[in-house]
Amino acid sequence: MPSRIRLLLSLRHQELVRRLQRLHATHPKAYLALVAAVAAGGAGLLVAPALTVFLVTVELATSGLAPVAWSTGQWLEAALGLLAGGIAFVQARLRYPVPHGVRVSTRAAPALHEEVARVRRHLRAAAVDDVIVDAQPRVALVRLPHPLLPLLHRNRLLVGAPVLATHAPDHFRVQLARALGEVSAHNLGLAAWLYRLRQSWVQYRRALARRRGGRLLARWLDVYAPFYSRLTQPLLEAAVLQGDRLAALVAEEETVAEAICREQLLEDFLEEYYWPRIRKSAERHPEPRFRPYAHLALLFRRKLGRARGLRWLREAWNHDDGTGPSLFRRRLEALGYAEPLWVPPSEETAGDRYLPQERLRAILARLDMEWMGRERDHWRLRYQTANQGRERMARLGRRLEAGRLDVREALEYAALCRKHARPEAARAAYETLLSRFPEEPRVLYAVGKYYVSVGDPHGVKLLEWAMEKDSRYVHNACSLIADFVRRNGCRDLVATYVQRRLQAREG
């Protein structure tokens, strides 16, 4: 999909969410009535085939007539019943994909199941059918619809290995309470039920995608499920805040706030530091040798650091997604906190307390093996590409020393240095690029983009110069500057650059 189409769809989605949020804020009853009507229509279509079969069967059976004596209308009823029966048969044979991971039985991890049962009793939550440890950095409850009773569900608790490796037991309990709170007796309101239906439609859609039959249902869900998710987007914040309130029933509010910050720190650590460095090592080693899940607990304690952690927390606090302050900030403010909390890594983790060490090591080893299997082909390709890039960088470096690089080659050399050389070498390459071509808009834009990416405010000035010299850079440069000032807490300036970007696109 072209980038302009993606941008247009993104802007339209944001505008729809803003309108729904306004309706939710100004007329909450009307908004809930709208969502309830859409949900009732979807649920009605799910039960309609089985209900139609039942009614047609009763109607034809009570007529007392043999098929040869049926009227045209009764034959049409029978045809409708057969069609509905075929759809109901497809529904009954649906097999919902079980979440991938390692199933942990009560016998294998009694302490974990005892903790789940303790939180369940405290929250008066529904039963959990399975506990599965997977590779995702969260604790979540997956509700799989029953094949014969589509409005009933089976609950599977997904516990992310990264959470077990990095969360203190108290923080893990908060995450557990937030997940189980979805099926708590304290969370039975209409809004909560409408929000939970989002997951049901996703599960139906995935199940139908695995079958050749049921194309009519599948096509309907391809339209209905995304629409329902967008329609209920304003309920997301309420659901998250309600989860935090329920977590406060099993832990102190300060512990809940710490768990929110720990969740954010883990997300940023994985996305900004951990996985990028693991992928970077593919440039030096032809085969994946690192065990990311087994090593995560140790490296999280050693590499997080107070300065880096506080910077990530401030960025998350100041982030504006286009619909207002970040959800991270709103969650902490709802608990009475005016700033994020620094939570140092815990020596004892949830994995240490709730899983036998042999079982934990076996689970992490399996996740590591699966990761290596998924990554091996991509890893080799990155290694080959990196080798070619380093060879090209060396050739351009020799041409640079001889003073024979034009602007295009100099830009390519700086980009290759950023990708394959050390940070200080990359910075030197961009500084050399700027000193040799100080008036070239392409250079001003490239160097400015590099500077703001590493947190250097001098990049804003360079991007401004690039826009002055060539208006083609206004849209992208304004996006870069808006992101930079947003990360640094200058929210008043964000609107200015967003407006300039919109004007440039319209022009």
C-alpha positions as CSV (number, residue, x, y, z in Angstrom):
1,M,0.0,0.0,0.0
2,P,1.5,3.4,-1.0
3,S,2.6,5.6,1.9
4,R,0.1,8.4,1.0
5,I,-2.8,5.9,1.2
6,R,-1.6,4.6,4.6
7,L,-1.3,8.1,5.8
8,L,-4.8,9.0,4.6
9,L,-6.3,5.9,6.3
10,S,-4.4,6.6,9.5
11,L,-5.7,10.2,9.5
12,R,-9.3,9.1,8.8
13,H,-9.0,6.5,11.6
14,Q,-7.7,9.1,14.0
15,E,-10.6,11.4,13.1
16,L,-13.2,8.6,13.6
17,V,-11.7,7.8,17.0
18,R,-11.8,11.5,18.0
19,R,-15.5,11.8,16.9
20,L,-16.4,8.7,18.8
21,Q,-14.5,9.9,21.9
22,R,-16.4,13.2,21.7
23,L,-19.7,11.3,21.5
24,H,-18.6,9.0,24.3
25,A,-17.7,12.1,26.4
26,T,-20.7,14.3,25.6
27,H,-23.4,11.6,25.2
28,P,-22.2,8.4,26.8
29,K,-25.7,6.8,26.9
30,A,-26.2,7.4,23.2
31,Y,-22.7,6.1,22.4
32,L,-23.3,2.9,24.4
33,A,-26.7,2.5,22.7
34,L,-25.0,2.7,19.3
35,V,-22.3,0.1,20.2
36,A,-24.9,-2.1,21.8
37,A,-27.1,-2.0,18.7
38,V,-24.1,-3.0,16.5
39,A,-23.0,-5.7,19.0
40,A,-26.6,-7.1,19.1
41,G,-26.7,-7.2,15.3
42,G,-23.4,-9.2,15.2
43,A,-24.5,-11.6,18.0
44,G,-27.9,-12.0,16.3
45,L,-26.2,-13.1,13.0
46,L,-24.1,-15.6,15.0
47,V,-27.2,-17.3,16.6
48,A,-29.5,-16.8,13.6
49,P,-28.5,-19.9,11.7
50,A,-29.1,-22.3,14.6
51,L,-32.3,-20.4,15.6
52,T,-33.6,-20.6,12.0
53,V,-33.0,-24.3,11.8
54,F,-34.9,-24.8,15.0
55,L,-37.9,-22.6,14.0
56,V,-38.1,-24.2,10.5
57,T,-38.0,-27.7,12.0
58,V,-40.7,-26.9,14.5
59,E,-42.9,-25.2,11.8
60,L,-42.6,-28.1,9.4
61,A,-43.0,-30.8,12.0
62,T,-46.2,-29.2,13.5
63,S,-47.8,-28.8,10.0
64,G,-48.5,-32.6,10.0
65,L,-47.9,-32.8,6.3
66,A,-45.6,-35.1,4.4
67,P,-43.0,-33.4,2.1
68,V,-45.0,-34.3,-1.0
69,A,-47.9,-32.2,0.4
70,W,-45.8,-29.1,1.2
71,S,-46.8,-25.8,-0.3
72,T,-44.4,-23.6,-2.2
73,G,-43.9,-21.5,0.9
74,Q,-43.0,-24.6,3.0
75,W,-40.5,-25.7,0.4
76,L,-38.9,-22.3,0.6
77,E,-38.8,-22.6,4.4
78,A,-37.1,-26.0,4.0
79,A,-34.5,-24.5,1.6
80,L,-33.9,-21.7,4.1
81,G,-33.5,-24.2,6.8
82,L,-31.0,-26.2,4.8
83,L,-29.0,-23.1,4.1
84,A,-29.0,-22.1,7.7
85,G,-28.1,-25.6,8.7
86,G,-25.1,-25.5,6.5
87,I,-23.9,-22.3,8.1
88,A,-24.6,-23.7,11.6
89,F,-22.7,-26.8,10.7
90,V,-19.7,-24.7,9.7
91,Q,-20.0,-22.8,13.0
92,A,-20.2,-25.9,15.0
93,R,-17.0,-27.3,13.4
94,L,-15.0,-24.2,14.0
95,R,-11.7,-24.8,15.8
96,Y,-10.3,-21.8,17.4
97,P,-6.5,-21.5,17.3
98,V,-5.1,-22.3,20.7
99,P,-2.6,-19.6,21.8
100,H,1.0,-20.7,21.1
101,G,3.2,-21.3,24.1
102,V,4.1,-23.9,26.8
103,R,1.1,-25.1,28.8
104,V,1.9,-25.2,32.5
105,S,-0.1,-27.6,34.6
106,T,-0.9,-27.4,38.3
107,R,1.5,-30.2,38.9
108,A,4.4,-28.5,37.1
109,A,3.9,-25.1,38.7
110,P,1.8,-25.4,41.8
111,A,2.9,-21.9,43.2
112,L,1.8,-20.2,40.0
113,H,-1.6,-21.9,39.9
114,E,-2.1,-21.1,43.6
115,E,-1.4,-17.4,42.9
116,V,-3.8,-17.4,40.0
117,A,-6.5,-19.1,42.2
118,R,-5.8,-16.6,45.0
119,V,-6.3,-13.6,42.7
120,R,-9.4,-15.2,41.2
121,R,-11.0,-15.6,44.5
122,H,-10.2,-12.1,45.5
123,L,-11.7,-10.7,42.3
124,R,-14.5,-13.3,42.1
125,A,-13.3,-14.0,38.5
126,A,-14.4,-16.8,36.2
127,A,-12.5,-20.0,36.0
128,V,-9.3,-20.3,34.0
129,D,-9.1,-23.4,31.8
130,D,-5.3,-23.3,31.0
131,V,-2.2,-21.3,31.9
132,I,0.2,-20.9,29.0
133,V,3.7,-19.3,29.1
134,D,4.5,-17.6,25.8
135,A,7.1,-15.2,24.4
136,Q,5.0,-11.9,24.6
137,P,5.8,-9.2,27.2
138,R,2.4,-9.1,28.9
139,V,-0.1,-11.1,30.9
140,A,-3.4,-11.5,29.1
141,L,-6.6,-13.5,29.2
142,V,-7.7,-15.0,25.9
143,R,-11.4,-15.9,25.6
144,L,-12.1,-18.6,23.0
145,P,-15.7,-19.0,22.0
146,H,-17.4,-22.3,22.5
147,P,-18.0,-24.1,19.1
148,L,-21.7,-25.0,19.9
149,L,-22.5,-22.0,22.1
150,P,-20.9,-19.0,20.4
151,L,-21.7,-16.5,23.2
152,L,-20.0,-18.7,25.8
153,H,-16.2,-18.8,26.2
154,R,-13.3,-20.8,27.5
155,N,-10.6,-18.8,29.3
156,R,-6.9,-19.2,28.8
157,L,-4.4,-17.2,30.7
158,L,-1.3,-16.2,28.8
159,V,1.8,-15.4,30.9
160,G,4.6,-13.8,29.0
161,A,8.1,-15.2,29.8
162,P,9.5,-11.6,29.7
163,V,7.1,-10.6,32.5
164,L,8.2,-13.6,34.6
165,A,11.9,-12.6,34.0
166,T,11.6,-8.9,34.8
167,H,8.7,-8.3,37.2
168,A,8.8,-8.5,40.9
169,P,6.2,-10.9,42.4
170,D,4.1,-7.9,43.6
171,H,4.1,-6.3,40.1
172,F,3.3,-9.7,38.5
173,R,0.3,-10.0,40.8
174,V,-0.9,-6.6,39.5
175,Q,-0.6,-7.8,35.9
176,L,-2.4,-11.0,36.8
177,A,-5.3,-9.0,38.5
178,R,-5.6,-6.8,35.5
179,A,-6.0,-9.8,33.2
180,L,-8.4,-11.7,35.4
181,G,-10.3,-8.5,36.0
182,E,-11.8,-8.9,32.5
183,V,-13.9,-11.8,33.8
184,S,-14.4,-10.5,37.3
185,A,-17.8,-10.2,39.0
186,H,-16.8,-6.6,39.7
187,N,-16.6,-5.9,35.9
188,L,-20.1,-6.9,34.6
189,G,-21.2,-3.6,33.3
190,L,-22.5,-3.1,29.7
191,A,-19.4,-1.1,28.6
192,A,-17.1,-3.9,29.8
193,W,-19.1,-6.6,28.0
194,L,-19.2,-4.6,24.8
195,Y,-15.4,-4.1,25.0
196,R,-14.8,-7.8,25.6
197,L,-16.7,-8.6,22.5
198,R,-13.8,-7.1,20.4
199,Q,-11.7,-10.2,21.2
200,S,-14.6,-12.6,20.3
201,W,-14.9,-11.2,16.8
202,V,-11.2,-11.5,16.3
203,Q,-11.3,-15.1,17.4
204,Y,-14.2,-15.9,15.0
205,R,-12.4,-14.2,12.2
206,R,-9.2,-16.2,12.8
207,A,-11.1,-19.5,13.1
208,L,-12.9,-18.9,9.8
209,A,-9.7,-18.0,8.1
210,R,-8.5,-21.6,8.8
211,R,-11.4,-23.2,7.0
212,R,-12.3,-23.5,3.4
213,G,-16.0,-23.4,4.1
214,G,-17.9,-20.5,5.6
215,R,-16.8,-17.9,3.0
216,L,-20.0,-15.9,3.5
217,L,-19.4,-15.6,7.3
218,A,-15.7,-14.9,6.7
219,R,-16.3,-12.1,4.3
220,W,-18.9,-10.6,6.7
221,L,-16.4,-10.8,9.6
222,D,-13.6,-9.2,7.5
223,V,-15.8,-6.1,7.5
224,Y,-17.5,-6.3,10.8
225,A,-14.6,-7.2,13.2
226,P,-12.4,-4.2,12.2
227,F,-15.4,-1.9,12.2
228,Y,-16.4,-3.0,15.7
229,S,-12.9,-2.6,17.0
230,R,-12.8,1.0,15.7
231,L,-16.3,1.7,17.1
232,T,-15.3,0.5,20.6
233,Q,-11.9,2.3,20.6
234,P,-13.2,4.9,23.1
235,L,-13.9,2.1,25.6
236,L,-10.2,1.1,25.6
237,E,-9.2,3.8,28.2
238,A,-12.2,2.9,30.4
239,A,-11.3,-0.8,30.3
240,V,-7.7,-0.2,31.1
241,L,-8.5,2.2,34.0
242,Q,-11.0,-0.3,35.3
243,G,-8.3,-3.0,35.2
244,D,-6.1,-0.8,37.3
245,R,-8.9,-0.2,39.8
246,L,-9.4,-3.9,40.1
247,A,-5.7,-4.5,40.5
248,A,-5.8,-2.1,43.5
249,L,-8.1,-4.6,45.2
250,V,-5.2,-7.1,45.5
251,A,-2.3,-4.7,45.9
252,E,-1.5,-1.2,47.2
253,E,-2.1,1.7,44.8
254,E,1.6,2.5,44.9
255,T,2.4,-1.1,43.8
256,V,-0.1,-0.7,40.9
257,A,1.6,2.5,39.8
258,E,5.0,0.8,40.0
259,A,3.7,-2.1,37.9
260,I,2.4,0.3,35.3
261,C,5.9,1.9,35.1
262,R,7.6,-1.5,35.1
263,E,5.3,-2.6,32.2
264,Q,6.3,0.5,30.2
265,L,10.0,0.1,31.0
266,L,9.9,-3.5,29.8
267,E,8.2,-2.5,26.6
268,D,10.8,0.2,25.9
269,F,13.8,-1.9,27.0
270,L,12.8,-4.7,24.5
271,E,11.9,-2.3,21.6
272,E,14.6,0.3,22.0
273,Y,17.5,-1.7,23.4
274,Y,17.2,-5.4,23.6
275,W,15.9,-6.6,20.3
276,P,17.7,-4.0,18.2
277,R,21.0,-5.1,19.7
278,I,20.3,-8.8,19.1
279,R,19.3,-8.1,15.5
280,K,22.4,-6.0,15.1
281,S,24.6,-9.0,16.1
282,A,23.3,-10.7,12.9
283,E,25.7,-8.4,11.0
284,R,28.7,-10.0,12.7
285,H,27.6,-13.7,13.1
286,P,26.2,-15.9,10.4
287,E,24.1,-18.0,12.8
288,P,22.0,-16.9,15.8
289,R,23.9,-17.8,18.9
290,F,22.2,-15.7,21.6
291,R,19.4,-17.0,23.8
292,P,17.2,-14.0,24.3
293,Y,14.7,-15.4,26.7
294,A,17.2,-17.2,29.0
295,H,19.4,-14.1,29.2
296,L,16.7,-11.4,29.5
297,A,16.5,-11.4,33.3
298,L,20.2,-10.8,33.8
299,L,20.6,-8.2,31.1
300,F,17.5,-6.3,32.2
301,R,19.0,-5.9,35.7
302,R,22.4,-4.9,34.3
303,K,21.6,-2.7,31.3
304,L,18.4,-0.9,32.2
305,G,20.0,1.9,34.3
306,R,18.3,4.7,36.1
307,A,19.1,7.4,33.5
308,R,17.9,5.4,30.5
309,G,14.8,4.2,32.4
310,L,13.8,7.7,33.5
311,R,14.3,9.0,29.9
312,W,11.9,6.3,28.6
313,L,9.4,7.0,31.3
314,R,9.4,10.7,30.5
315,E,9.0,10.1,26.8
316,A,6.1,7.8,27.5
317,W,4.6,10.4,29.8
318,N,4.9,13.2,27.3
319,H,3.8,11.2,24.3
320,D,0.7,12.5,22.5
321,D,-0.9,10.0,20.1
322,G,-3.1,12.6,18.5
323,T,-6.1,12.1,20.8
324,G,-4.7,13.6,23.9
325,P,-2.2,12.7,26.6
326,S,-0.7,9.2,26.5
327,L,-2.7,6.4,28.1
328,F,0.4,5.7,30.3
329,R,0.1,9.2,31.7
330,R,-3.7,9.0,32.2
331,R,-3.4,5.7,34.1
332,L,-0.9,7.2,36.6
333,E,-2.9,10.4,37.0
334,A,-6.0,8.3,37.7
335,L,-4.0,6.8,40.6
336,G,-3.0,10.3,41.9
337,Y,0.5,10.5,40.5
338,A,1.8,13.6,38.8
339,E,4.9,12.0,37.4
340,P,6.2,8.5,36.5
341,L,8.0,6.4,39.1
342,W,11.4,4.9,38.7
343,V,11.3,1.3,39.7
344,P,14.7,-0.4,39.8
345,P,15.0,-4.0,38.6
346,S,14.1,-6.6,41.2
347,E,16.5,-9.2,42.4
348,E,13.7,-11.7,42.9
349,T,11.4,-12.1,39.9
350,A,8.0,-13.7,39.5
351,G,9.7,-16.6,37.6
352,D,11.9,-17.2,40.6
353,R,9.0,-17.4,43.0
354,Y,6.2,-19.1,41.0
355,L,8.0,-21.6,38.8
356,P,10.5,-24.4,39.8
357,Q,13.9,-23.4,38.4
358,E,14.2,-26.6,36.3
359,R,10.8,-26.0,34.7
360,L,11.5,-22.3,34.1
361,R,14.8,-23.1,32.4
362,A,13.1,-25.7,30.2
363,I,10.4,-23.2,29.1
364,L,13.0,-20.6,28.3
365,A,15.1,-23.1,26.4
366,R,12.1,-24.1,24.3
367,L,11.2,-20.4,23.6
368,D,14.8,-19.8,22.6
369,M,14.8,-22.8,20.2
370,E,11.6,-21.7,18.6
371,W,13.0,-18.2,18.2
372,M,16.2,-19.5,16.6
373,G,14.1,-21.6,14.2
374,R,12.0,-18.5,13.1
375,E,15.0,-16.2,12.8
376,R,17.6,-18.4,11.2
377,D,16.8,-17.6,7.5
378,H,16.3,-13.9,8.2
379,W,19.5,-13.9,10.3
380,R,21.6,-15.3,7.4
381,L,20.1,-12.8,5.0
382,R,20.9,-9.9,7.3
383,Y,24.5,-11.2,7.7
384,Q,25.0,-11.4,3.9
385,T,23.4,-7.9,3.4
386,A,25.6,-6.5,6.2
387,N,28.8,-8.0,4.6
388,Q,27.8,-6.3,1.3
389,G,27.1,-3.0,3.1
390,R,30.5,-3.1,4.9
391,E,32.3,-3.8,1.6
392,R,30.5,-0.9,0.0
393,M,31.3,1.4,3.0
394,A,35.0,0.5,2.7
395,R,35.1,1.4,-1.0
396,L,33.3,4.7,-0.4
397,G,35.6,5.4,2.5
398,R,38.6,5.1,0.3
399,R,37.0,7.4,-2.2
400,L,36.2,9.9,0.6
401,E,39.9,10.0,1.6
402,A,40.8,10.7,-2.0
403,G,38.2,13.5,-2.1
404,R,36.3,11.9,-5.0
405,L,32.8,11.5,-3.5
406,D,29.9,13.5,-4.9
407,V,26.8,14.4,-2.8
408,R,24.9,11.2,-3.5
409,E,27.8,8.9,-2.6
410,A,28.6,11.0,0.5
411,L,25.1,10.6,1.7
412,E,25.3,6.9,1.1
413,Y,28.6,6.6,2.9
414,A,27.1,8.4,6.0
415,A,24.1,6.1,6.0
416,L,26.3,3.0,5.8
417,C,28.4,4.3,8.6
418,R,25.4,4.8,10.8
419,K,24.2,1.2,10.0
420,H,27.5,-0.7,10.2
421,A,30.1,1.4,12.1
422,R,30.3,2.5,15.7
423,P,28.2,5.5,16.9
424,E,31.2,7.8,17.1
425,A,32.3,6.9,13.5
426,A,28.7,7.5,12.3
427,R,28.6,10.9,13.9
428,A,32.0,11.8,12.4
429,A,30.7,10.7,8.9
430,Y,27.7,13.0,9.2
431,E,29.8,15.9,10.5
432,T,32.2,15.5,7.5
433,L,29.2,15.3,5.2
434,L,27.9,18.6,6.6
435,S,31.3,20.4,6.4
436,R,31.8,19.4,2.7
437,F,28.3,20.3,1.5
438,P,27.0,22.9,4.0
439,E,24.5,24.5,1.6
440,E,23.0,21.3,0.0
441,P,19.3,20.7,1.1
442,R,19.7,16.9,0.9
443,V,22.6,17.1,3.3
444,L,21.0,19.5,5.7
445,Y,17.9,17.2,5.8
446,A,20.0,14.0,6.2
447,V,22.3,15.4,9.0
448,G,19.3,17.0,10.7
449,K,17.4,13.7,10.7
450,Y,20.4,11.9,12.1
451,Y,20.9,14.5,14.9
452,V,17.3,14.5,16.1
453,S,17.3,10.7,16.1
454,V,20.2,10.7,18.6
455,G,18.6,13.5,20.7
456,D,20.7,16.4,19.5
457,P,18.6,19.6,19.3
458,H,21.0,21.0,16.7
459,G,19.1,18.8,14.2
460,V,16.0,21.0,14.5
461,K,17.9,23.9,13.1
462,L,19.4,21.9,10.2
463,L,15.9,20.6,9.3
464,E,14.6,24.2,9.4
465,W,17.3,25.2,7.0
466,A,16.5,22.3,4.7
467,M,12.9,23.4,4.6
468,E,13.9,27.0,3.8
469,K,16.0,25.9,0.9
470,D,13.7,23.2,-0.5
471,S,10.0,23.1,0.2
472,R,9.8,19.4,-0.7
473,Y,11.3,18.6,2.7
474,V,8.7,20.5,4.7
475,H,6.3,17.5,5.3
476,N,8.9,15.0,6.4
477,A,11.0,17.5,8.3
478,C,8.0,18.8,10.3
479,S,7.1,15.2,11.2
480,L,10.6,14.6,12.5
481,I,10.7,17.9,14.5
482,A,7.2,17.3,15.9
483,D,8.3,13.8,17.2
484,F,11.5,15.3,18.6
485,V,9.8,18.1,20.6
486,R,7.0,15.8,21.7
487,R,9.6,13.4,23.2
488,N,11.3,16.3,25.0
489,G,8.1,17.5,26.5
490,C,7.6,20.7,24.4
491,R,4.0,19.8,23.6
492,D,3.1,23.4,22.7
493,L,5.4,23.3,19.7
494,V,3.9,20.0,18.4
495,A,0.7,21.6,17.0
496,T,2.8,24.2,15.2
497,Y,4.8,21.6,13.2
498,V,1.8,19.4,12.7
499,Q,-0.1,22.3,11.2
500,R,2.9,23.1,8.9
501,R,3.0,19.5,7.8
502,L,-0.8,19.5,6.9
503,Q,-0.4,22.8,5.0
504,A,2.5,21.3,3.0
505,R,0.5,18.3,2.1
506,E,-2.5,20.3,1.0
507,G,-0.3,22.6,-1.0
